[in-house]
Amino acid sequence: MMRSIGIFTLVFVAIFTSMQAAEEGPVKPYPFPDCIISEEKLGSLGKPIALIYEGQEIKVCCRDCKKTFEKNPIKAMAKFEAAVRAQASSVAKE
């Protein structure tokens, strides 16, 4: 009996998660080759960690940077948005 409840719970969570992801729409890809937290080259410290925050993919170089992002995502996203604006500005000048 307990096993069937556990399986039902796993199936429910999987369906709910996939429905929630579908409602959020497409995820915008991360546009930079560097970690948004440490500015290290992605892949220099192992496999990058991809996070999704409000429909935007964010990549960090390590678990410490992931913890930093999760501790204060608003600050990290402000840095990300500034980098996006700077990149758009430099492209527009070319």
LUMTORGU-834610 format. One record per residue: y, x, z of N, C-alpha, C, O in turn; residue number from 1. Coordinates in nm, 4 decimals. Layout:
! residues N
{nY->Y nX->X nZ->Z caY->Y caX->X caZ->Z cY->Y cX->X cZ->Z oY->Y oX->X oZ->Z i->NUM}
...
This chain:
! residues 94
{nY->-0.1192 nX->0.0818 nZ->0.0000 caY->0.0000 caX->0.0000 caZ->0.0000 cY->0.1260 cX->0.0865 cZ->0.0000 oY->0.2183 oX->0.0612 oZ->-0.0775 i->1}
{nY->0.1306 nX->0.1882 nZ->0.0862 caY->0.2468 caX->0.2762 caZ->0.0953 cY->0.2671 cX->0.3531 cZ->-0.0345 oY->0.3806 oX->0.3787 oZ->-0.0748 i->2}
{nY->0.1580 nX->0.3898 nZ->-0.0996 caY->0.1685 caX->0.4649 caZ->-0.2245 cY->0.2321 cX->0.3789 cZ->-0.3332 oY->0.3151 oX->0.4275 oZ->-0.4101 i->3}
{nY->0.1934 nX->0.2506 nZ->-0.3402 caY->0.2512 caX->0.1633 caZ->-0.4420 cY->0.3993 cX->0.1381 cZ->-0.4146 oY->0.4769 oX->0.1232 oZ->-0.5090 i->4}
{nY->0.4398 nX->0.1330 nZ->-0.2895 caY->0.5819 caX->0.1175 caZ->-0.2559 cY->0.6590 cX->0.2425 cZ->-0.2978 oY->0.7703 oX->0.2335 oZ->-0.3498 i->5}
{nY->0.5991 nX->0.3583 nZ->-0.2748 caY->0.6627 caX->0.4843 caZ->-0.3148 cY->0.6802 cX->0.4932 cZ->-0.4651 oY->0.7859 oX->0.5345 oZ->-0.5128 i->6}
{nY->0.5784 nX->0.4553 nZ->-0.5400 caY->0.5862 caX->0.4574 caZ->-0.6860 cY->0.6915 cX->0.3577 cZ->-0.7340 oY->0.7708 oX->0.3898 oZ->-0.8225 i->7}
{nY->0.6931 nX->0.2378 nZ->-0.6770 caY->0.7927 caX->0.1384 caZ->-0.7134 cY->0.9344 cX->0.1911 cZ->-0.6886 oY->1.0241 oX->0.1725 oZ->-0.7708 i->8}
{nY->0.9525 nX->0.2565 nZ->-0.5752 caY->1.0839 caX->0.3122 caZ->-0.5418 cY->1.1253 cX->0.4172 cZ->-0.6434 oY->1.2397 oX->0.4168 oZ->-0.6886 i->9}
{nY->1.0353 nX->0.5069 nZ->-0.6803 caY->1.0666 caX->0.6091 caZ->-0.7802 cY->1.1026 cX->0.5475 cZ->-0.9147 oY->1.1977 oX->0.5914 oZ->-0.9794 i->10}
{nY->1.0284 nX->0.4470 nZ->-0.9570 caY->1.0568 caX->0.3801 caZ->-1.0840 cY->1.1932 cX->0.3117 cZ->-1.0774 oY->1.2720 oX->0.3211 oZ->-1.1716 i->11}
{nY->1.2210 nX->0.2437 nZ->-0.9679 caY->1.3495 caX->0.1761 caZ->-0.9515 cY->1.4652 cX->0.2757 cZ->-0.9581 oY->1.5645 oX->0.2514 oZ->-1.0267 i->12}
{nY->1.4523 nX->0.3868 nZ->-0.8875 caY->1.5581 caX->0.4883 caZ->-0.8870 cY->1.5772 cX->0.5451 cZ->-1.0274 oY->1.6908 oX->0.5647 oZ->-1.0706 i->13}
{nY->1.4698 nX->0.5715 nZ->-1.0982 caY->1.4804 caX->0.6248 caZ->-1.2342 cY->1.5506 cX->0.5261 cZ->-1.3266 oY->1.6359 oX->0.5659 oZ->-1.4059 i->14}
{nY->1.5165 nX->0.4000 nZ->-1.3176 caY->1.5801 caX->0.2980 caZ->-1.4027 cY->1.7266 cX->0.2831 cZ->-1.3657 oY->1.8120 oX->0.2783 oZ->-1.4542 i->15}
{nY->1.7572 nX->0.2758 nZ->-1.2378 caY->1.8955 caX->0.2608 caZ->-1.1925 cY->1.9806 cX->0.3789 cZ->-1.2367 oY->2.0934 oX->0.3606 oZ->-1.2827 i->16}
{nY->1.9272 nX->0.5002 nZ->-1.2231 caY->2.0002 caX->0.6203 caZ->-1.2628 cY->2.0269 cX->0.6216 cZ->-1.4115 oY->2.1373 oX->0.6560 oZ->-1.4537 i->17}
{nY->1.9289 nX->0.5853 nZ->-1.4920 caY->1.9502 caX->0.5843 caZ->-1.6370 cY->2.0488 cX->0.4759 cZ->-1.6772 oY->2.1263 oX->0.4955 oZ->-1.7708 i->18}
{nY->2.0479 nX->0.3624 nZ->-1.6091 caY->2.1444 caX->0.2566 caZ->-1.6391 cY->2.2850 cX->0.3010 cZ->-1.6009 oY->2.3804 oX->0.2732 oZ->-1.6736 i->19}
{nY->2.2988 nX->0.3685 nZ->-1.4895 caY->2.4293 caX->0.4156 caZ->-1.4443 cY->2.4838 cX->0.5193 cZ->-1.5422 oY->2.6026 oX->0.5168 oZ->-1.5743 i->20}
{nY->2.3999 nX->0.6093 nZ->-1.5898 caY->2.4432 caX->0.7102 caZ->-1.6856 cY->2.4864 cX->0.6457 cZ->-1.8161 oY->2.5838 oX->0.6900 oZ->-1.8769 i->21}
{nY->2.4159 nX->0.5415 nZ->-1.8609 caY->2.4513 caX->0.4737 caZ->-1.9849 cY->2.5848 cX->0.4022 cZ->-1.9721 oY->2.6610 oX->0.3964 oZ->-2.0687 i->22}
{nY->2.6147 nX->0.3473 nZ->-1.8541 caY->2.7408 caX->0.2775 caZ->-1.8330 cY->2.8589 cX->0.3728 cZ->-1.8330 oY->2.9693 oX->0.3333 oZ->-1.8706 i->23}
{nY->2.8390 nX->0.4953 nZ->-1.7924 caY->2.9476 caX->0.5911 caZ->-1.7831 cY->2.9914 cX->0.6429 cZ->-1.9189 oY->3.1007 oX->0.6985 oZ->-1.9303 i->24}
{nY->2.9111 nX->0.6269 nZ->-2.0205 caY->2.9475 caX->0.6696 caZ->-2.1541 cY->2.9126 cX->0.8150 cZ->-2.1786 oY->2.8485 oX->0.8802 oZ->-2.0962 i->25}
{nY->2.9562 nX->0.8649 nZ->-2.2945 caY->2.9213 caX->1.0025 caZ->-2.3309 cY->2.9930 cX->1.1042 cZ->-2.2424 oY->3.1031 oX->1.0801 oZ->-2.1930 i->26}
{nY->2.9285 nX->1.2158 nZ->-2.2244 caY->2.9840 caX->1.3239 caZ->-2.1434 cY->3.0540 cX->1.4225 cZ->-2.2363 oY->2.9985 oX->1.4631 oZ->-2.3384 i->27}
{nY->3.1766 nX->1.4607 nZ->-2.1998 caY->3.2504 caX->1.5605 caZ->-2.2784 cY->3.1938 cX->1.6986 cZ->-2.2466 oY->3.1783 oX->1.7330 oZ->-2.1294 i->28}
{nY->3.1626 nX->1.7782 nZ->-2.3491 caY->3.1035 caX->1.9099 caZ->-2.3250 cY->3.2043 cX->2.0082 cZ->-2.2640 oY->3.3252 oX->1.9959 oZ->-2.2839 i->29}
{nY->3.1527 nX->2.1036 nZ->-2.1913 caY->3.2343 caX->2.2080 caZ->-2.1288 cY->3.2827 cX->2.3043 cZ->-2.2372 oY->3.2003 oX->2.3591 oZ->-2.3105 i->30}
{nY->3.4138 nX->2.3263 nZ->-2.2497 caY->3.4657 caX->2.4025 caZ->-2.3637 cY->3.4877 cX->2.5529 cZ->-2.3420 oY->3.5365 oX->2.6204 oZ->-2.4327 i->31}
{nY->3.4535 nX->2.6063 nZ->-2.2261 caY->3.4879 caX->2.7449 caZ->-2.1970 cY->3.3645 cX->2.8334 cZ->-2.1782 oY->3.2588 oX->2.7847 oZ->-2.1380 i->32}
{nY->3.3775 nX->2.9645 nZ->-2.2074 caY->3.2642 caX->3.0566 caZ->-2.1878 cY->3.2551 cX->3.1112 cZ->-2.0458 oY->3.1622 oX->3.1853 oZ->-2.0137 i->33}
{nY->3.3513 nX->3.0750 nZ->-1.9603 caY->3.3575 caX->3.1286 caZ->-1.8248 cY->3.3439 cX->3.0187 cZ->-1.7199 oY->3.3680 oX->2.9012 oZ->-1.7474 i->34}
{nY->3.3051 nX->3.0590 nZ->-1.5999 caY->3.2946 caX->2.9699 caZ->-1.4841 cY->3.4340 cX->2.9206 cZ->-1.4460 oY->3.5277 oX->3.0002 oZ->-1.4393 i->35}
{nY->3.4487 nX->2.7932 nZ->-1.4217 caY->3.5794 caX->2.7375 caZ->-1.3864 cY->3.6226 cX->2.7815 cZ->-1.2457 oY->3.7419 oX->2.7800 oZ->-1.2156 i->36}
{nY->3.5301 nX->2.8196 nZ->-1.1611 caY->3.5632 caX->2.8602 caZ->-1.0241 cY->3.5945 cX->3.0094 cZ->-1.0157 oY->3.7034 oX->3.0476 oZ->-0.9730 i->37}
{nY->3.5003 nX->3.0933 nZ->-1.0561 caY->3.5153 caX->3.2385 caZ->-1.0379 cY->3.5694 cX->3.3095 cZ->-1.1618 oY->3.6122 oX->3.4246 oZ->-1.1540 i->38}
{nY->3.5674 nX->3.2422 nZ->-1.2738 caY->3.6080 caX->3.2978 caZ->-1.4034 cY->3.5144 cX->3.4078 cZ->-1.4521 oY->3.5503 oX->3.4857 oZ->-1.5404 i->39}
{nY->3.3939 nX->3.4142 nZ->-1.3943 caY->3.2901 caX->3.5056 caZ->-1.4426 cY->3.2334 cX->3.4504 cZ->-1.5730 oY->3.2329 oX->3.3292 oZ->-1.5947 i->40}
{nY->3.1863 nX->3.5382 nZ->-1.6582 caY->3.1216 caX->3.4971 caZ->-1.7819 cY->2.9963 cX->3.4173 cZ->-1.7470 oY->2.9125 oX->3.4633 oZ->-1.6694 i->41}
{nY->2.9839 nX->3.2980 nZ->-1.8042 caY->2.8640 caX->3.2169 caZ->-1.7795 cY->2.7413 cX->3.2899 cZ->-1.8300 oY->2.7403 oX->3.3413 oZ->-1.9419 i->42}
{nY->2.6394 nX->3.2943 nZ->-1.7485 caY->2.5159 caX->3.3639 caZ->-1.7824 cY->2.5096 cX->3.5042 cZ->-1.7251 oY->2.4032 oX->3.5660 oZ->-1.7254 i->43}
{nY->2.6231 nX->3.5564 nZ->-1.6752 caY->2.6222 caX->3.6918 caZ->-1.6199 cY->2.5523 cX->3.6994 cZ->-1.4840 oY->2.5105 oX->3.8072 oZ->-1.4416 i->44}
{nY->2.5397 nX->3.5865 nZ->-1.4165 caY->2.4735 caX->3.5829 caZ->-1.2861 cY->2.3492 cX->3.4951 cZ->-1.2881 oY->2.3080 oX->3.4422 oZ->-1.1849 i->45}
{nY->2.2903 nX->3.4800 nZ->-1.4047 caY->2.1745 caX->3.3924 caZ->-1.4195 cY->2.2126 cX->3.2690 cZ->-1.5005 oY->2.3210 oX->3.2614 oZ->-1.5585 i->46}
{nY->2.1229 nX->3.1749 nZ->-1.5029 caY->2.1448 caX->3.0535 caZ->-1.5805 cY->2.2618 cX->2.9733 cZ->-1.5220 oY->2.2634 oX->2.9465 oZ->-1.4019 i->47}
{nY->2.3602 nX->2.9343 nZ->-1.6054 caY->2.4724 caX->2.8536 caZ->-1.5559 cY->2.4243 cX->2.7187 cZ->-1.5017 oY->2.3215 oX->2.6661 oZ->-1.5446 i->48}
{nY->2.4990 nX->2.6651 nZ->-1.4087 caY->2.4692 caX->2.5346 caZ->-1.3505 cY->2.5663 cX->2.4339 cZ->-1.4092 oY->2.6878 oX->2.4510 oZ->-1.3986 i->49}
{nY->2.5139 nX->2.3296 nZ->-1.4708 caY->2.5971 caX->2.2252 caZ->-1.5310 cY->2.6102 cX->2.1081 cZ->-1.4342 oY->2.5114 oX->2.0610 oZ->-1.3778 i->50}
{nY->2.7326 nX->2.0625 nZ->-1.4161 caY->2.7628 caX->1.9481 caZ->-1.3321 cY->2.8359 cX->1.8449 cZ->-1.4172 oY->2.8987 oX->1.8809 oZ->-1.5168 i->51}
{nY->2.8289 nX->1.7202 nZ->-1.3807 caY->2.9048 caX->1.6156 caZ->-1.4480 cY->3.0017 cX->1.5575 cZ->-1.3463 oY->2.9611 oX->1.5141 oZ->-1.2385 i->52}
{nY->3.1293 nX->1.5569 nZ->-1.3807 caY->3.2307 caX->1.5001 caZ->-1.2925 cY->3.3189 cX->1.4077 cZ->-1.3749 oY->3.3907 oX->1.4524 oZ->-1.4644 i->53}
{nY->3.3131 nX->1.2804 nZ->-1.3445 caY->3.3931 caX->1.1776 caZ->-1.4121 cY->3.3865 cX->1.1903 cZ->-1.5647 oY->3.4886 oX->1.1866 oZ->-1.6333 i->54}
{nY->3.2645 nX->1.2051 nZ->-1.6158 caY->3.2436 caX->1.2084 caZ->-1.7607 cY->3.2695 cX->1.3426 cZ->-1.8256 oY->3.2626 oX->1.3534 oZ->-1.9480 i->55}
{nY->3.2988 nX->1.4442 nZ->-1.7481 caY->3.3245 caX->1.5779 caZ->-1.8008 cY->3.2182 cX->1.6737 cZ->-1.7504 oY->3.1943 oX->1.6830 oZ->-1.6299 i->56}
{nY->3.1547 nX->1.7446 nZ->-1.8417 caY->3.0611 caX->1.8490 caZ->-1.8022 cY->3.1414 cX->1.9685 cZ->-1.7503 oY->3.2400 oX->2.0094 oZ->-1.8115 i->57}
{nY->3.0988 nX->2.0226 nZ->-1.6393 caY->3.1584 caX->2.1422 caZ->-1.5816 cY->3.0450 cX->2.2418 cZ->-1.5630 oY->2.9365 oX->2.2052 oZ->-1.5178 i->58}
{nY->3.0699 nX->2.3673 nZ->-1.5978 caY->2.9682 caX->2.4700 caZ->-1.5783 cY->3.0192 cX->2.5749 cZ->-1.4814 oY->3.1338 oX->2.6194 oZ->-1.4884 i->59}
{nY->2.9302 nX->2.6128 nZ->-1.3906 caY->2.9605 caX->2.7181 caZ->-1.2945 cY->2.8530 cX->2.8253 cZ->-1.3051 oY->2.7433 oX->2.8013 oZ->-1.3555 i->60}
{nY->2.8874 nX->2.9442 nZ->-1.2563 caY->2.7977 caX->3.0581 caZ->-1.2769 cY->2.6887 cX->3.0726 cZ->-1.1710 oY->2.5879 oX->3.1392 oZ->-1.1942 i->61}
{nY->2.7089 nX->3.0099 nZ->-1.0538 caY->2.6121 caX->3.0327 caZ->-0.9460 cY->2.6182 cX->2.9202 cZ->-0.8418 oY->2.7036 oX->2.8318 oZ->-0.8486 i->62}
{nY->2.5265 nX->2.9259 nZ->-0.7464 caY->2.5217 caX->2.8235 caZ->-0.6410 cY->2.6463 cX->2.8245 cZ->-0.5527 oY->2.6916 oX->2.7193 oZ->-0.5078 i->63}
{nY->2.7014 nX->2.9426 nZ->-0.5280 caY->2.8229 caX->2.9493 caZ->-0.4459 cY->2.9386 cX->2.8763 cZ->-0.5146 oY->3.0150 oX->2.8049 oZ->-0.4496 i->64}
{nY->2.9510 nX->2.8944 nZ->-0.6449 caY->3.0568 caX->2.8249 caZ->-0.7183 cY->3.0304 cX->2.6743 cZ->-0.7236 oY->3.1240 oX->2.5944 oZ->-0.7222 i->65}
{nY->2.9040 nX->2.6364 nZ->-0.7296 caY->2.8696 caX->2.4944 caZ->-0.7249 cY->2.9136 cX->2.4352 cZ->-0.5913 oY->2.9715 oX->2.3266 oZ->-0.5870 i->66}
{nY->2.8862 nX->2.5062 nZ->-0.4831 caY->2.9268 caX->2.4600 caZ->-0.3497 cY->3.0791 cX->2.4487 cZ->-0.3413 oY->3.1318 oX->2.3527 oZ->-0.2851 i->67}
{nY->3.1489 nX->2.5469 nZ->-0.3973 caY->3.2957 caX->2.5445 caZ->-0.3972 cY->3.3463 cX->2.4238 cZ->-0.4743 oY->3.4388 oX->2.3557 oZ->-0.4301 i->68}
{nY->3.2854 nX->2.3972 nZ->-0.5904 caY->3.3258 caX->2.2807 caZ->-0.6701 cY->3.3017 cX->2.1521 cZ->-0.5921 oY->3.3891 oX->2.0657 oZ->-0.5854 i->69}
{nY->3.1845 nX->2.1396 nZ->-0.5338 caY->3.1497 caX->2.0177 caZ->-0.4614 cY->3.2356 cX->1.9982 cZ->-0.3364 oY->3.2597 oX->1.8850 oZ->-0.2946 i->70}
{nY->3.2812 nX->2.1066 nZ->-0.2778 caY->3.3657 caX->2.0990 caZ->-0.1589 cY->3.5043 cX->2.0432 cZ->-0.1939 oY->3.5615 oX->1.9668 oZ->-0.1162 i->71}
{nY->3.5577 nX->2.0807 nZ->-0.3093 caY->3.6907 caX->2.0350 caZ->-0.3490 cY->3.6971 cX->2.0157 cZ->-0.5008 oY->3.7594 oX->2.0958 oZ->-0.5704 i->72}
{nY->3.6329 nX->1.9097 nZ->-0.5529 caY->3.6317 caX->1.8897 caZ->-0.6979 cY->3.7699 cX->1.8611 cZ->-0.7558 oY->3.7946 oX->1.8923 oZ->-0.8722 i->73}
{nY->3.8595 nX->1.8033 nZ->-0.6783 caY->3.9937 caX->1.7732 caZ->-0.7303 cY->4.0675 cX->1.9022 cZ->-0.7626 oY->4.1319 oX->1.9125 oZ->-0.8670 i->74}
{nY->4.0586 nX->1.9999 nZ->-0.6745 caY->4.1229 caX->2.1294 caZ->-0.6993 cY->4.0614 cX->2.1979 cZ->-0.8217 oY->4.1331 oX->2.2520 oZ->-0.9059 i->75}
{nY->3.9291 nX->2.1950 nZ->-0.8306 caY->3.8614 caX->2.2574 caZ->-0.9446 cY->3.8975 cX->2.1873 cZ->-1.0755 oY->3.9179 oX->2.2528 oZ->-1.1777 i->76}
{nY->3.9056 nX->2.0542 nZ->-1.0725 caY->3.9396 caX->1.9805 caZ->-1.1949 cY->4.0852 cX->2.0029 cZ->-1.2345 oY->4.1172 oX->2.0008 oZ->-1.3533 i->77}
{nY->4.1738 nX->2.0242 nZ->-1.1377 caY->4.3132 caX->2.0574 caZ->-1.1706 cY->4.3178 cX->2.1919 cZ->-1.2445 oY->4.3925 oX->2.2075 oZ->-1.3411 i->78}
{nY->4.2380 nX->2.2882 nZ->-1.1987 caY->4.2290 caX->2.4181 caZ->-1.2656 cY->4.1704 cX->2.4008 cZ->-1.4059 oY->4.2168 oX->2.4634 oZ->-1.5013 i->79}
{nY->4.0682 nX->2.3156 nZ->-1.4180 caY->4.0066 caX->2.2888 caZ->-1.5473 cY->4.1082 cX->2.2268 cZ->-1.6439 oY->4.1203 oX->2.2701 oZ->-1.7585 i->80}
{nY->4.1802 nX->2.1260 nZ->-1.5970 caY->4.2798 caX->2.0580 caZ->-1.6825 cY->4.3901 cX->2.1545 cZ->-1.7260 oY->4.4356 oX->2.1484 oZ->-1.8402 i->81}
{nY->4.4331 nX->2.2425 nZ->-1.6372 caY->4.5340 caX->2.3426 caZ->-1.6728 cY->4.4808 cX->2.4363 cZ->-1.7813 oY->4.5537 oX->2.4729 oZ->-1.8735 i->82}
{nY->4.3545 nX->2.4745 nZ->-1.7701 caY->4.2935 caX->2.5616 caZ->-1.8715 cY->4.2821 cX->2.4899 cZ->-2.0057 oY->4.3027 oX->2.5510 oZ->-2.1106 i->83}
{nY->4.2496 nX->2.3609 nZ->-2.0031 caY->4.2407 caX->2.2820 caZ->-2.1265 cY->4.3786 cX->2.2747 cZ->-2.1925 oY->4.3907 oX->2.2925 oZ->-2.3137 i->84}
{nY->4.4828 nX->2.2485 nZ->-2.1123 caY->4.6197 caX->2.2421 caZ->-2.1670 cY->4.6619 cX->2.3769 cZ->-2.2252 oY->4.7225 oX->2.3821 oZ->-2.3323 i->85}
{nY->4.6303 nX->2.4850 nZ->-2.1555 caY->4.6654 caX->2.6183 caZ->-2.2039 cY->4.5938 cX->2.6495 cZ->-2.3346 oY->4.6524 oX->2.7077 oZ->-2.4259 i->86}
{nY->4.4677 nX->2.6108 nZ->-2.3431 caY->4.3909 caX->2.6333 caZ->-2.4656 cY->4.4501 cX->2.5527 cZ->-2.5805 oY->4.4638 oX->2.6042 oZ->-2.6914 i->87}
{nY->4.4855 nX->2.4265 nZ->-2.5553 caY->4.5442 caX->2.3411 caZ->-2.6597 cY->4.6795 cX->2.3965 cZ->-2.7029 oY->4.7132 oX->2.3918 oZ->-2.8212 i->88}
{nY->4.7564 nX->2.4482 nZ->-2.6098 caY->4.8867 caX->2.5043 caZ->-2.6408 cY->4.8746 cX->2.6278 cZ->-2.7290 oY->4.9514 oX->2.6448 oZ->-2.8236 i->89}
{nY->4.7774 nX->2.7147 nZ->-2.6978 caY->4.7589 caX->2.8363 caZ->-2.7776 cY->4.7075 cX->2.8045 cZ->-2.9172 oY->4.7422 oX->2.8738 oZ->-3.0128 i->90}
{nY->4.6257 nX->2.7013 nZ->-2.9306 caY->4.5757 caX->2.6599 caZ->-3.0619 cY->4.6906 cX->2.6012 cZ->-3.1439 oY->4.6999 oX->2.6256 oZ->-3.2642 i->91}
{nY->4.7779 nX->2.5241 nZ->-3.0793 caY->4.8897 caX->2.4610 caZ->-3.1496 cY->4.9887 cX->2.5648 cZ->-3.2000 oY->5.0538 oX->2.5416 oZ->-3.3019 i->92}
{nY->5.0023 nX->2.6781 nZ->-3.1325 caY->5.0948 caX->2.7829 caZ->-3.1723 cY->5.0458 cX->2.8618 cZ->-3.2934 oY->5.1253 oX->2.9251 oZ->-3.3629 i->93}
{nY->4.9161 nX->2.8578 nZ->-3.3183 caY->4.8576 caX->2.9356 caZ->-3.4300 cY->4.8868 cX->2.8758 cZ->-3.5611 oY->4.8449 oX->2.9289 oZ->-3.6639 i->94}
